Amino acid sequence: MNITIETIVHAPIEKVWAAYTTPEDIQQWNAASDDWHTTASKVDLRVGGVFSSRMEAKDGSFGFDFAGTYTKIVHHELIEYAFGDRSASVEFRPTNDGVLVHLSFVAEEEHSVEQQQAGWQAILNRFAQHVENKQSN
């Protein structure tokens, strides 16, 4: 089953793309809540390249690596990747208001669809906020 989320980022495509694909930026936005953070990030943005983000609870109680391999890259338009036996697709669609970021991913079985959707949406919302805050500075 696929889960889909999206948000509008009020910034130019160049800024949106860069923030989504730059390790230093990823560490700033990649968390579903304020009690989590990404302590390390690596990106090799090419087909066959790998990415990883170390996500940890700020209290040190839990952490995991979110990692995968890029399967398709269309600059400023599309990123597809595989992680474990699952996959995801991120589309970047310029609009009059900025960029629509549309993310679709294969659900896992451990957590409910609602939990997965809420968590990934929270991360995407933090991404939009990060880019927009960076844009206004």
N, CA, C and O of each residue as an XYZ file, in Angstrom:
548
protein
N       0.837     -1.181      0.000
C       0.000      0.000      0.000
C       0.881      1.244      0.000
O       1.854      1.327      0.750
N       0.532      2.207     -0.846
C       1.257      3.470     -0.898
C       0.568      4.514     -0.038
O      -0.660      4.578      0.029
N       1.379      5.327      0.616
C       0.902      6.477      1.371
C       1.424      7.711      0.667
O       2.581      7.746      0.249
N       0.583      8.723      0.533
C       0.967      9.952     -0.159
C       0.784     11.141      0.767
O      -0.222     11.252      1.469
N       1.768     12.025      0.756
C       1.696     13.283      1.501
C       2.216     14.385      0.588
O       2.882     14.108     -0.409
N       1.912     15.633      0.931
C       2.441     16.741      0.145
C       2.353     18.042      0.918
O       1.615     18.162      1.897
N       3.126     19.011      0.453
C       3.094     20.357      1.008
C       3.550     21.326     -0.066
O       4.217     20.945     -1.028
N       3.179     22.581      0.114
C       3.683     23.656     -0.755
C       4.809     24.350     -0.002
O       4.651     24.722      1.161
N       5.936     24.522     -0.663
C       7.061     25.265     -0.095
C       7.132     26.590     -0.847
O       7.276     26.615     -2.069
N       7.030     27.674     -0.113
C       7.025     29.008     -0.717
C       8.463     29.479     -0.921
O       8.981     30.307     -0.172
N       9.085     28.926     -1.956
C      10.479     29.231     -2.294
C      10.724     28.749     -3.727
O       9.964     27.931     -4.245
N      11.774     29.251     -4.360
C      12.114     28.787     -5.713
C      12.591     27.330     -5.709
O      13.112     26.834     -4.709
N      12.405     26.669     -6.829
C      12.764     25.254     -6.967
C      14.230     25.011     -6.601
O      14.546     23.990     -5.990
N      15.119     25.920     -6.959
C      16.541     25.734     -6.667
C      16.781     25.604     -5.156
O      17.563     24.760     -4.718
N      16.107     26.441     -4.370
C      16.260     26.420     -2.906
C      15.628     25.159     -2.319
O      16.181     24.549     -1.404
N      14.477     24.776     -2.846
C      13.772     23.592     -2.358
C      14.611     22.344     -2.636
O      14.824     21.525     -1.742
N      15.080     22.204     -3.855
C      15.888     21.051     -4.240
C      17.155     20.968     -3.390
O      17.498     19.902     -2.879
N      17.838     22.081     -3.244
C      19.088     22.101     -2.472
C      18.845     21.678     -1.019
O      19.619     20.896     -0.465
N      17.793     22.181     -0.409
C      17.515     21.848      0.992
C      17.131     20.376      1.158
O      17.368     19.788      2.213
N      16.548     19.789      0.132
C      16.143     18.377      0.203
C      17.322     17.430     -0.014
O      17.268     16.268      0.387
N      18.378     17.921     -0.643
C      19.468     17.034     -1.060
C      20.824     17.362     -0.439
O      21.823     16.735     -0.793
N      20.883     18.323      0.473
C      22.137     18.726      1.096
C      22.186     18.213      2.541
O      21.296     18.527      3.331
N      23.205     17.434      2.895
C      23.260     16.850      4.242
C      23.101     17.865      5.379
O      22.398     17.592      6.353
N      23.741     19.023      5.268
C      23.651     20.022      6.332
C      22.209     20.501      6.514
O      21.768     20.720      7.643
N      21.486     20.661      5.430
C      20.074     21.048      5.511
C      19.236     19.908      6.078
O      18.391     20.128      6.945
N      19.465     18.698      5.594
C      18.691     17.540      6.055
C      18.764     17.422      7.577
O      17.763     17.114      8.223
N      19.933     17.662      8.146
C      20.091     17.584      9.590
C      19.239     18.638     10.310
O      18.911     18.461     11.483
N      18.884     19.708      9.638
C      18.080     20.765     10.251
C      16.585     20.456     10.250
O      15.870     20.892     11.153
N      16.104     19.721      9.267
C      14.650     19.526      9.143
C      14.162     18.087      9.323
O      12.965     17.877      9.514
N      15.033     17.111      9.270
C      14.607     15.714      9.217
C      14.282     15.141     10.602
O      15.073     14.389     11.171
N      13.120     15.502     11.132
C      12.622     14.967     12.400
C      11.111     15.115     12.417
O      10.571     16.106     11.924
N      10.435     14.135     12.981
C       8.971     14.172     13.027
C       8.447     14.979     14.220
O       7.282     15.375     14.242
N       9.322     15.222     15.220
C       8.900     15.988     16.397
C      10.126     16.643     17.029
O      11.261     16.308     16.689
N       9.891     17.574     17.949
C      10.978     18.329     18.567
C      11.865     17.483     19.467
O      12.971     17.905     19.805
N      11.408     16.297     19.863
C      12.225     15.449     20.735
C      13.109     14.472     19.945
O      13.738     13.589     20.529
N      13.150     14.634     18.633
C      14.025     13.856     17.759
C      14.908     14.801     16.965
O      14.592     15.980     16.808
N      16.028     14.268     16.459
C      16.881     15.040     15.561
C      17.698     14.087     14.694
O      17.819     12.897     14.984
N      18.251     14.647     13.626
C      19.128     13.901     12.734
C      20.545     14.347     13.050
O      20.888     15.517     12.878
N      21.368     13.414     13.513
C      22.712     13.756     13.968
C      23.768     13.643     12.872
O      24.860     14.197     13.003
N      23.454     12.937     11.802
C      24.390     12.792     10.681
C      23.600     12.496      9.421
O      22.550     11.856      9.466
N      24.117     12.967      8.298
C      23.453     12.735      7.016
C      24.500     12.645      5.918
O      25.467     13.408      5.900
N      24.299     11.709      5.006
C      25.174     11.546      3.839
C      24.296     11.421      2.605
O      23.253     10.768      2.638
N      24.723     12.048      1.518
C      23.967     12.031      0.265
C      24.934     11.842     -0.902
O      25.886     12.607     -1.058
N      24.685     10.823     -1.714
C      25.401     10.628     -2.978
C      24.326     10.639     -4.057
O      23.851      9.591     -4.494
N      23.949     11.851     -4.481
C      22.766     12.062     -5.322
C      23.034     11.688     -6.778
O      23.330     12.537     -7.618
N      22.920     10.403     -7.041
C      23.043      9.861     -8.402
C      22.376      8.495     -8.382
O      22.262      7.873     -7.325
N      21.943      8.033     -9.523
C      21.353      6.696     -9.593
C      22.398      5.688     -9.125
O      23.522      5.660     -9.625
N      22.011      4.870     -8.167
C      22.930      3.915     -7.563
C      23.663      4.466     -6.351
O      24.297      3.715     -5.610
N      23.576      5.777     -6.148
C      24.195      6.399     -4.984
C      23.379      6.112     -3.738
O      22.180      5.842     -3.816
N      24.033      6.173     -2.593
C      23.348      5.886     -1.343
C      23.178      7.150     -0.515
O      23.913      8.126     -0.666
N      22.184      7.098      0.364
C      21.958      8.170      1.327
C      21.757      7.527      2.691
O      21.380      6.359      2.790
N      22.007      8.288      3.724
C      21.686      7.827      5.068
C      21.511      9.028      5.985
O      22.173     10.055      5.836
N      20.611      8.867      6.924
C      20.391      9.862      7.964
C      20.306      9.119      9.290
O      19.539      8.165      9.424
N      21.086      9.550     10.256
C      21.037      8.970     11.599
C      20.013      9.756     12.401
O      20.214     10.933     12.701
N      18.914      9.095     12.744
C      17.832      9.749     13.472
C      17.853      9.226     14.904
O      17.899      8.017     15.132
N      17.820     10.159     15.877
C      17.917      9.777     17.278
C      16.961     10.584     18.140
O      16.692     11.754     17.870
N      16.453      9.936     19.184
C      15.703     10.651     20.208
C      16.701     11.545     20.935
O      17.818     11.112     21.219
N      16.321     12.780     21.240
C      17.243     13.702     21.898
C      17.640     13.244     23.287
O      18.693     13.640     23.788
N      16.818     12.416     23.922
C      17.161     11.906     25.257
C      18.073     10.679     25.189
O      18.419     10.106     26.222
N      18.462     10.275     23.976
C      19.376      9.160     23.795
C      18.759      7.786     23.954
O      19.481      6.789     23.965
N      17.440      7.707     24.077
C      16.783      6.428     24.346
C      16.665      5.514     23.129
O      16.502      4.303     23.279
N      16.745      6.077     21.935
C      16.559      5.269     20.737
C      17.148      6.001     19.540
O      17.205      7.230     19.520
N      17.583      5.243     18.546
C      18.077      5.823     17.311
C      18.083      4.782     16.216
O      18.085      3.581     16.488
N      18.088      5.241     14.982
C      18.150      4.319     13.849
C      18.690      5.049     12.637
O      18.676      6.278     12.573
N      19.165      4.272     11.678
C      19.641      4.823     10.412
C      18.557      4.646      9.364
O      18.080      3.536      9.127
N      18.173      5.754      8.738
C      17.264      5.710      7.599
C      18.166      5.804      6.381
O      18.779      6.843      6.136
N      18.250      4.717      5.613
C      19.210      4.668      4.517
C      18.612      3.960      3.316
O      17.693      3.149      3.440
N      19.152      4.283      2.152
C      18.679      3.647      0.934
C      19.542      3.992     -0.258
O      20.629      4.556     -0.128
N      19.030      3.639     -1.420
C      19.740      3.828     -2.680
C      18.845      4.573     -3.664
O      17.676      4.228     -3.842
N      19.403      5.590     -4.293
C      18.657      6.339     -5.309
C      18.479      5.482     -6.563
O      19.433      4.884     -7.060
N      17.245      5.433     -7.063
C      16.949      4.632     -8.246
C      16.616      5.481     -9.467
O      16.710      5.001    -10.597
N      16.226      6.743     -9.253
C      15.957      7.651    -10.374
C      16.090      9.082     -9.876
O      15.572      9.438     -8.817
N      16.793      9.898    -10.658
C      16.969     11.315    -10.332
C      16.684     12.120    -11.601
O      17.299     11.888    -12.642
N      15.760     13.056    -11.508
C      15.536     14.037    -12.570
C      15.695     15.390    -11.888
O      14.826     15.813    -11.126
N      16.799     16.063    -12.160
C      17.174     17.308    -11.482
C      15.998     18.290    -11.411
O      15.365     18.598    -12.421
N      15.726     18.768    -10.210
C      14.650     19.736     -9.917
C      13.249     19.177    -10.162
O      12.282     19.938    -10.127
N      13.109     17.869    -10.410
C      11.784     17.307    -10.692
C      11.436     16.067     -9.877
O      10.318     15.959     -9.373
N      12.377     15.124     -9.738
C      12.019     13.819     -9.183
C      13.212     13.145     -8.513
O      14.336     13.170     -9.014
N      12.922     12.538     -7.356
C      13.885     11.662     -6.689
C      13.127     10.389     -6.321
O      12.101     10.444     -5.643
N      13.633      9.254     -6.768
C      13.070      7.963     -6.376
C      14.171      7.189     -5.679
O      15.339      7.261     -6.060
N      13.777      6.438     -4.638
C      14.770      5.663     -3.910
C      14.151      4.412     -3.317
O      12.942      4.320     -3.106
N      15.027      3.454     -3.056
C      14.632      2.210     -2.398
C      15.292      2.198     -1.029
O      16.435      2.627     -0.876
N      14.559      1.700     -0.029
C      15.114      1.541      1.317
C      14.563      0.240      1.877
O      13.361      0.092      2.098
N      15.473     -0.695      2.098
C      15.041     -2.039      2.456
C      14.244     -2.628      1.306
O      14.674     -2.572      0.154
N      13.080     -3.195      1.616
C      12.228     -3.756      0.561
C      11.123     -2.775      0.165
O      10.131     -3.167     -0.449
N      11.297     -1.516      0.515
C      10.294     -0.485      0.227
C      10.876      0.564     -0.718
O      12.075      0.575     -0.996
N      10.006      1.441     -1.201
C      10.463      2.494     -2.104
C       9.671      3.769     -1.850
O       8.615      3.758     -1.217
N      10.216      4.868     -2.366
C       9.554      6.163     -2.238
C       9.845      6.992     -3.477
O      10.827      6.769     -4.186
N       8.964      7.955     -3.716
C       9.095      8.869     -4.845
C       8.770     10.272     -4.355
O       7.744     10.491     -3.711
N       9.650     11.221     -4.663
C       9.445     12.613     -4.279
C       9.418     13.450     -5.547
O      10.406     13.520     -6.279
N       8.277     14.085     -5.801
C       8.131     14.940     -6.978
C       8.165     16.397     -6.544
O       7.621     16.756     -5.500
N       8.800     17.222     -7.340
C       8.902     18.656     -7.102
C       8.211     19.355     -8.271
O       8.696     19.312     -9.402
N       7.070     20.002     -7.990
C       6.273     20.615     -9.053
C       6.147     22.117     -8.811
O       5.422     22.531     -7.907
N       6.843     22.945     -9.604
C       6.706     24.396     -9.436
C       5.257     24.842     -9.643
O       4.569     24.365    -10.546
N       4.811     25.759     -8.793
C       3.474     26.338     -8.883
C       3.610     27.852     -8.795
O       4.715     28.369     -8.631
N       2.500     28.561     -8.902
C       2.519     30.016     -8.748
C       2.920     30.430     -7.340
O       3.425     31.535     -7.140
N       2.700     29.546     -6.349
C       2.983     29.854     -4.945
C       4.326     29.336     -4.453
O       4.700     29.604     -3.311
N       5.052     28.610     -5.273
C       6.319     28.019     -4.858
C       6.497     26.664     -5.496
O       6.435     26.532     -6.719
N       6.720     25.650     -4.669
C       6.940     24.288     -5.174
C       6.061     23.329     -4.380
O       6.098     23.307     -3.150
N       5.270     22.538     -5.100
C       4.511     21.459     -4.485
C       5.450     20.267     -4.366
O       5.975     19.781     -5.368
N       5.661     19.798     -3.136
C       6.476     18.604     -2.911
C       5.501     17.476     -2.608
O       4.773     17.507     -1.616
N       5.505     16.484     -3.482
C       4.566     15.355     -3.427
C       5.378     14.094     -3.167
O       6.213     13.711     -3.987
N       5.138     13.450     -2.033
C       5.918     12.287     -1.637
C       4.994     11.088     -1.502
O       3.958     11.166     -0.842
N       5.369      9.986     -2.126
C       4.610      8.748     -2.053
C       5.570      7.640     -1.631
O       6.669      7.531     -2.175
N       5.162      6.815     -0.662
C       6.039      5.751     -0.196
C       5.235      4.506      0.136
O       4.046      4.575      0.448
N       5.905      3.374      0.062
C       5.289      2.092      0.393
C       5.234      1.978      1.918
O       6.246      2.144      2.600
N       4.051      1.697      2.435
C       3.847      1.581      3.879
C       4.557      0.342      4.423
O       4.755     -0.644      3.713
N       4.933      0.416      5.696
C       5.469     -0.751      6.383
C       4.363     -1.337      7.255
O       3.289     -0.747      7.376
N       4.616     -2.478      7.856
C       3.550     -3.182      8.574
C       3.594     -3.004     10.087
O       2.649     -3.382     10.779
N       4.679     -2.433     10.611
C       4.826     -2.315     12.065
C       3.932     -1.232     12.665
O       3.391     -1.409     13.757
N       3.775     -0.116     11.960
C       2.978      1.006     12.447
C       1.739      1.186     11.575
O       1.724      0.771     10.416
N       0.717      1.796     12.127
C      -0.512      2.009     11.362
C      -0.258      2.998     10.223
O       0.680      3.794     10.267
N      -1.107      2.927      9.217
C      -1.028      3.859      8.093
C      -1.129      5.290      8.614
O      -0.403      6.171      8.154
N      -2.018      5.521      9.564
C      -2.211      6.865     10.116
C      -0.942      7.365     10.805
O      -0.573      8.530     10.654
N      -0.278      6.495     11.557
C       0.972      6.889     12.224
C       2.053      7.221     11.199
O       2.764      8.218     11.332
N       2.167      6.383     10.184
C       3.184      6.625      9.158
C       2.898      7.921      8.414
O       3.800      8.728      8.188
N       1.646      8.114      8.038
C       1.275      9.330      7.315
C       1.556     10.564      8.168
O       2.116     11.542      7.674
N       1.175     10.528      9.434
C       1.382     11.668     10.330
C       2.872     11.956     10.529
O       3.285     13.116     10.518
N       3.670     10.923     10.709
C       5.102     11.111     10.918
C       5.801     11.688      9.708
O       6.562     12.649      9.821
N       5.546     11.110      8.558
C       6.179     11.611      7.334
C       5.670     13.015      6.993
O       6.436     13.846      6.503
N       4.394     13.285      7.245
C       3.858     14.626      6.979
C       4.511     15.644      7.909
O       4.823     16.757      7.483
N       4.720     15.280      9.162
C       5.378     16.189     10.103
C       6.787     16.534      9.618
O       7.208     17.688      9.694
N       7.509     15.536      9.121
C       8.854     15.788      8.586
C       8.766     16.709      7.376
O       9.548     17.653      7.262
N       7.829     16.451      6.474
C       7.683     17.290      5.285
C       7.296     18.720      5.662
O       7.758     19.670      5.029
N       6.464     18.882      6.670
C       6.100     20.225      7.131
C       7.312     20.951      7.711
O       7.487     22.148      7.481
N       8.149     20.231      8.463
C       9.369     20.833      9.000
C      10.309     21.224      7.862
O      10.987     22.249      7.929
N      10.342     20.396      6.816
C      11.154     20.722      5.640
C      10.700     22.051      5.044
O      11.523     22.932      4.795
N       9.399     22.200      4.814
C       8.869     23.440      4.231
C       9.209     24.640      5.114
O       9.630     25.684      4.616
N       9.027     24.491      6.405
C       9.326     25.578      7.341
C      10.807     25.945      7.292
O      11.161     27.124      7.298
N      11.665     24.933      7.243
C      13.119     25.168      7.160
C      13.471     25.975      5.907
O      14.196     26.967      5.985
N      12.957     25.545      4.760
C      13.287     26.227      3.504
C      12.749     27.661      3.530
O      13.450     28.593      3.135
N      11.525     27.838      3.988
C      10.922     29.173      4.013
C      11.640     30.099      4.989
O      11.811     31.283      4.697
N      12.067     29.581      6.148
C      12.826     30.387      7.102
C      14.182     30.773      6.526
O      14.640     31.901      6.705
N      14.813     29.844      5.843
C      16.101     30.096      5.202
C      15.948     31.142      4.098
O      16.816     31.992      3.902
N      14.833     31.060      3.389
C      14.529     31.974      2.286
C      14.372     33.409      2.782
O      14.789     34.350      2.108
N      13.767     33.577      3.969
C      13.485     34.923      4.460
C      14.680     35.547      5.161
O      14.655     36.738      5.470
N      15.735     34.763      5.421
C      16.930     35.321      6.087
C      17.921     35.876      5.096
O      18.973     36.378      5.490
